[in-house]
Amino acid sequence: MSNEPDSPLLFADLGLSAPVMASVMEIGYESPSPIEAATIPDLLQGKDVLGQAQTDTGKTAAFSLVQTALLAV
């Protein structure tokens, strides 16, 4: 077990396309919410995802970012 603190997960770690990442960075988002971090990689792989989280936690953003990435291909 390491004593080093875990580095925060970044949007850049999730596998979004370069054009989508450019927009995410331009807006100023750096770290995904837990629901975004948990769902974006699976959505990018074409997996079905069912997520439940409180309002304003990033559910729509997770879906929209992935759909935009897939359309931009």
C-alpha positions as CSV (number, residue, x, y, z in Angstrom):
1,M,0.0,0.0,0.0
2,S,1.3,3.4,-1.0
3,N,1.4,6.4,1.4
4,E,1.2,8.8,-1.6
5,P,-2.1,10.6,-2.0
6,D,-4.1,9.5,-5.0
7,S,-3.9,12.0,-7.8
8,P,-7.3,13.3,-8.8
9,L,-8.9,11.8,-11.9
10,L,-9.1,14.2,-14.8
11,F,-11.3,14.4,-17.9
12,A,-8.2,13.8,-19.9
13,D,-7.9,10.3,-18.2
14,L,-11.4,9.2,-19.5
15,G,-10.6,8.7,-23.2
16,L,-12.7,11.5,-24.7
17,S,-11.8,12.6,-28.3
18,A,-9.4,15.6,-28.8
19,P,-12.1,18.0,-30.1
20,V,-14.3,17.2,-27.1
21,M,-11.4,17.6,-24.7
22,A,-10.5,20.9,-26.2
23,S,-14.0,22.1,-25.5
24,V,-14.0,20.7,-22.0
25,M,-10.7,22.4,-21.2
26,E,-11.9,25.7,-22.8
27,I,-14.9,25.7,-20.5
28,G,-12.5,25.1,-17.6
29,Y,-13.6,21.7,-16.4
30,E,-10.8,19.6,-15.1
31,S,-12.1,16.8,-12.8
32,P,-15.2,14.8,-13.6
33,S,-17.9,14.2,-11.0
34,P,-18.1,10.6,-9.7
35,I,-21.0,9.8,-12.0
36,E,-19.1,11.1,-15.0
37,A,-15.9,9.2,-14.0
38,A,-17.9,6.0,-13.6
39,T,-19.9,6.2,-16.8
40,I,-17.9,7.9,-19.5
41,P,-15.4,5.1,-20.1
42,D,-18.1,2.5,-20.4
43,L,-20.2,4.7,-22.7
44,L,-17.3,5.3,-25.0
45,Q,-17.0,1.5,-25.3
46,G,-20.6,1.3,-26.4
47,K,-21.8,-0.3,-23.2
48,D,-25.3,0.2,-21.8
49,V,-25.2,2.3,-18.6
50,L,-27.8,2.9,-16.0
51,G,-26.8,5.6,-13.5
52,Q,-28.6,7.3,-10.6
53,A,-27.3,10.4,-8.9
54,Q,-28.7,13.6,-7.5
55,T,-29.6,16.6,-9.7
56,D,-26.7,18.7,-11.0
57,T,-24.1,16.0,-10.6
58,G,-23.1,15.5,-14.3
59,K,-25.4,12.8,-15.7
60,T,-26.4,14.8,-18.7
61,A,-22.9,16.0,-19.3
62,A,-21.6,12.4,-19.2
63,F,-24.1,11.4,-21.9
64,S,-23.6,14.5,-24.0
65,L,-19.9,14.5,-24.0
66,V,-19.8,10.9,-25.1
67,Q,-22.4,11.4,-27.8
68,T,-20.5,14.5,-29.1
69,A,-17.3,12.5,-29.2
70,L,-19.0,9.7,-31.1
71,L,-20.6,12.1,-33.6
72,A,-17.2,13.8,-34.2
73,V,-15.6,10.6,-35.4
